[in-house]
Amino acid sequence: MFFMIQTFGNDAARSCWERRFRKGVPNDVMRVAYRKLMQINAAVSLDDLRVPPGNRLEALAGNRRGQHSVRVNDQWRVCFLWRDGNAVDVELVDYH
């Protein structure tokens, strides 16, 4: 299989990808985040992540300038850099 996710930026994202639930991240968040990671991994272009609209794909600003995110819920996001058709430094973050 060809993977679009090249690197993980934090342990929460890696644990989620490996289906290892972790303390500090609710199980329901981990389940939804895993689906989001699968979508990111399957994406051929950044535009592929605009569907479904619930992803709320957005370019980030401030200290996360250059990154994009998709929403897991109102509190959690999967943040990543998109480089040459690949997702790098993928993170699962409590955004609030």
PyMOL commands that set and color helices and strands:
alter all, ss='L'
color gray80, all
select helices_A, chain A and resi 11-17+27-42+46-50+53-55+62-64
alter helices_A, ss='H'
color red, helices_A
select strands_A, chain A and resi 58-59+67-71+76-83+86-94
alter strands_A, ss='S'
color yellow, strands_A
deselect
rebuild
show_as cartoon
